[in-house]
Amino acid sequence: MDVLRREPFRLFFPLGVLLAWGGVGHWLTYAVGLTTAYSCQSHALVQIEGFLLAFASGFLLTAVPRRTNSTPPAIGTIVLLALLQVVTVVMSLAGYRVLAAGTGCLQLVTLAGFAVRRLRASGGRRPPPGFVLVPLALVLGVAGSVLLAGGSGHGMGPWAVGLGTLFVEQGLFLCLVTGVGSLVLPLMAGAPPPADLGSTPRTVRAAAGFGAAGLLIVLTLIGEAAGFVRAAPIVRGLVVAGVLVTASGAAQRPQRPGWNRKLAWVALWLVPLGLVASGLVPDYRVPALHVTFIGGFALLAFCVATHVTAAHLDLPALRDGRSPVVAIVGASMLLALSARFVADATQTYFAHLGAAALVWIVGSGVWVVALLPAWMRRGT
């Protein structure tokens, strides 16, 4: 239990992949005729509040106590978050959208409560400036879940579903990627960690810059829901790209070796690229956004999770070398992205979605099988 408290990622990383299989797997079962119905909204919510949020939970529950020299999470917190993620996915796939939105909201409240308690009890250390976007990300997730629950229950109307979807599917993880990425991605590339917030006037200015970027992201989400479907995502993509260049080192390729670092750099640029493309070609909006979702969020999640695992469990070859595991998961994400991106332009839409799902499942499955022995080791 002590190992799990110190390194919760051992549970949440494989759990996130298992939950993701529910989100992408229903495209495969529909394509081959095993099921007769599908839901785009359920697919998206499972991938965000199941897969990605499980990876984020594993990272934050591990990193925040270490950064702030505070106590690790209680077993009760870990178990509660894991159960909420499972219930959210099950409810979403079963079509109980209001319940799924509610449990998704509870996930975010639990994670936010943990972070606030650890920051208050920090042992003399503060988070870096980019972490001012973490509470904003969680607030967007909670607000989006509330709007989705209200809209799905026919209490608020379609506008609630539209804005809530944008908050959950984009706002939550755009803020997490730009905020947390300012710490993780430079470390992956071999740069020194950013200074603590408040340690110098420069860090205060940096925090203000992150806050301004977060505000712009929120405004563009509201603007897109209000009908600015071209300008809003383009501006949002440029804002994200600007933050990634100035704070996460996206302007330069990684100087240290390792395929994982190179793939993370590619994923970093695919995040804003998909946003800009969705604004430039709004009729092709959904495929363009999958550049952000699959090539950006998903690939980046696997790269960061690989780095965290390698760093904590002393696996330098996985972190610094040409690991076949990294190559397989990277290739699978990019192949799945390619199949999904062209699907709308073909006469075999669902066949492409099924193929993308199969490749995604196989690649992530290889990743889990390869790293599972390390996650299950008792020592660190």
N, C-alpha and C positions, 0 to 999 in steps of 0.2 A: 504493500500500500504506500510506503514511503517513496518508492521509486515512481509510482504513478502520480503522486502528489507533486514531486519535483519535476516530472516530465510528462505532463498530461497528453502531449502529442502522441505518445505511444498508443493511446486509445483512440484519439479523435481522428488521426490521419487515416487509419484503415476503416474506421466507421464512416468517414466522409465518402470514401470510395464505394463502400457497400450501399450507402444511401443514393449515391449518384447513379448506380446501376438501375435503381428503380426509376429515376428520372429519364434516363436515356433508353432504358430497356424496353419501355412501352412502345417506342418507335420501331424497335426490332420486332417485337411480337405482333404489332399491327401490320408491318410490312410483309411478314410471312404468313399472316392469316390466323394467328393464334388468338388474337383479340379483335373485336369489331368496333371499338371506339378509342378515341384518343383525345387528349386535352393539352393544348399549347400552354395554357396558363398553369396547369398542374406541373407540366414539364419544367417550366421556368422556375416556379416556386421551389420545387424539389432541388433543383440545381443550386439555387441561391441559398435557401434556408436549410437545406440538408447538406449537400456536398461542400459548398464554399464556406458556409458558416461553421461547419465542423472543423474544417482546416483552420479557419480564423480563430476558433475557440482553442484548438490545440496550440496554436502559436501564442496567442495572448495570455492564456493561462500559464504558459511556460515562461514567456519573455518578460511580462510585467513584474512578477516578483523578483526576477534576477536583476532587472534594470534598476528597480527601486530598493533593492536589499530588504524586501518585506517577506512575510511568510507565504509559503505556497498555498494553493487553493485547498479547501477542505474536501475530503472524499465526497461529502454530501453535495457540494457544488458541482463536482465533476459528474457524479451520477445523475443529478438533476438535469444538467445540460444535455448529457447524452440521451436520456430518456425523452426530453422535450424534442430533440432533433428527430428521433425515431418516430415519435407520435406525430409530429408535423408532417413528415413524409407520408406516413400511412394515411392520415386524414386527407392530405392533398390528393393522393392517388385514388382514394375512395370517393372523392368528389365532395367532401365536407369542407368547403373552402373557408367558411366562417370559422370553424374550429381550427383549421390549419393556420389561418391568419392569427388566431388568438394564441396558439402555442408558439408560433413563430415570434410573436410579440414578447411572450414570456421568456423565450431564449435570450432575446436582446436585453431585456430588463435585468435578467440574471447576470449576464456578462457585464453589463454596465455597472451593476451594483458591486461586483467583484473588483472591477477596475478602480472605482471610486474609493472603496475601502483600502485597497493596497496603496493608492497614491496618498491617501491621508496618513497611512501608517508607514510611509517610506522611511528607510534608514538613512536619511540624509541625501538621497539622490532623487532627481526629478527626471521625467521623461524628456526626450528631445523635442524641439519645437514642432515637428511635424505631427506629434501625437495630439495636438489640439484638434485635429480632424477626426480622431477616433470617437469622441463623444458625439460629434456632429453625425458621423456615420451611423451610430447606434440610434440617435434620435430620428434620423431619416428612416431607418428600418422600422422603428416602432410606429412612427406616424404613417408610413406606408402600409403597415399591417392593419392599423386601425381603419384607414381609408378603404382597404380591400375588404375588410370584414363588413364595414358599413355599406359599401357598394354592392357586395355580393348578397347581403341581406336585404337589398332594395330599400335601405333606409336613407341613403345619401344620393343615389343616382349614379349614372355611368361616369360622370366626371370624377367621382371618387375612385373608381376602379382604374381609370386612366392615370391619374396623378399618383395613386398608391402604387401602381405597377412601376412607374418611373422611379419612384423613391426606393422601392425594394430592389428592382432589377438593376438599376444603374447607380442611384445616389449612394446607397449603402457601401458598395464595394469600390466605387470610384474614390470615395473619401478614404476608405481603408487602404487602397493601393497607393494613393498619393501621400497619405500620412505615414503609415507604417513603412511604406517603401523608402521613405527618406532615411530610415535607420537600417533596414535589412539589406537593401540593394547595394549601397556603398560598402557595407561590410562584406557582402558576397564578392564584390569586385576587389577587395583588399584595401579599401580606404579606411582611415581611422573613424571610429564612431562619432556621431555629432555630439556637440556639447549639450549639457543639461539646459533645459529651459530656465531662463532667469540668471544663468551664470555670467553672462555678459550682455551688454546692450545689443549686440548683434543677434543673439538668440531671441531677444524680445522682438526685434524687427522681423526676424524670420518667422516667428509665431504669428505675427500680424499678417505677414504675407500669406501664410497657409490659411489663416482665417478668412482673408479676402478671397482667396481661391475657392474655399469651401462655399462662401456666400454666393459667388458667381455660379458655381455648380448648381446650387439650390435654385437660383433665379432662372437658369436655363431650363431646369426640369419643369418649373412652373410655366415658363414661357412655351415650352413644347406642348404641355397639356392644354395651354390656351390657344394653340393653333399655329405657333411658329415652328413648323416641322422641318424647315430648312435651316434657318439661321441658328436656332437654339442648339441643336446637336453639334453644329460646326464650331460655334463659340465654345461649347463645353469641351470638345475635343482639343481645341487650341489651348484652353486653360489647363487641362490635364497634361498636355504635352509640355507646356511651359514649366509646370511644377516638376515634372519628371526630369527635364533637362537641367534645371537649376538646383534641384535638391537630391535627385537620385542618380545622377551621373549618366543619364541616358544619351548625352551628347557624345560620349566616348565609349568605344568597345572595351569590354573587360580586359585588364592588363594581366590578370592572373590566369593560369591554365584551368581547363575543365570545361567539358561540354555543357554541364549544368549552368555555368555562368553565362555562356554564350546564348543558350536557349532562353535564359531569363531576360537577357538584353533584347532578344527578338520579341519576346512576349510583351516586354515593356512598351515597345513601339506599336504593337498591334492593338493595344488598349485604345489610344486616341485615334488610330487610323480607322477603326471600325465606326467610331462616333462621327468623324468627319465624313466618311463615305455615306453614312446613313442620311446625313443632311444634304449632301451633294446629289444623291439619287434617292429621293424619298420613296419612289415606287419600288425600290429594291431594299427598303429599310431593314426588314427582318434578316435577310441573309447578310447584309453589311454589319449589323449588330453582332452576328455570330463571330465576326472577326474579333470583336472585343470580348465576347463571352468565352469562346473556345480557344482562340489563339492567344488572347490576352489573359483573362481571369483564370481559366482552367490551367493553361500551361504554366502561368506564373505561380499558381498555387502548388503545382507539383514540383517546380524548381525550388521554391522557398522551402517546402516540406522536405525535399531531398537534402538541401543544405543544412536545415535544422537537425535532421536525423544524423547526417554525417558529422556535424560539428559536436553534437552532444554525445554520440555513441562511438566516437573515434573511428571514423571510416574515411580516412583521407583519400583513398582511391576513388570512392564515390563522389567526393567533393571536388577533387583536383584533376581527375583523370578522364580518360575516354571510356566511361562506364557503358557497357551495352544496355544496362537497365535504363540509364538516362536517354540513350539513343532511341530505345524502343518507345518509351513514353513520349518523348518529343516528336518522333515520327508519327505516332498514332494520333496525337492531338492535331498535328498539321494536316494529316490525311483526312481525319474526321472533319476538320474545318473546310478542306477543299470540297469534300463530298456535299457537305451542307450548303456551302456557298453557291454551288452551281445547280443545286436541286431545283430551285424555282424556275430556272431557265430550261428545264428538260421536260420531257413527257413521262418521265419515270420518277416523279417527285418522292413518293413514299419509298421506292426502292433505294434511292439515294440516302434518304433519312435512315433507313434500316442499315445500309452499309456503313454510314457514319457512326451509328450507334454500336455496331459490331466492332469496328476498329477501335472506338473509344473504350469499350469494355475490355477488349483483349489487351490493349496497351496498359490500361490502368491495372488490370489483373496481374500482368507480369510484374509491374511495379510493386504491388502489395505482396505478392509471393516472394519476391526478392528481398524486401526489407522486413518482412514479418519476423524472421529469426532475430534480427537486431532489436526490434521493438520488444520482443518477448524476453530478451536477456534480463536477468535480475540486476546485474551490476551496471554501472554507467561508464 
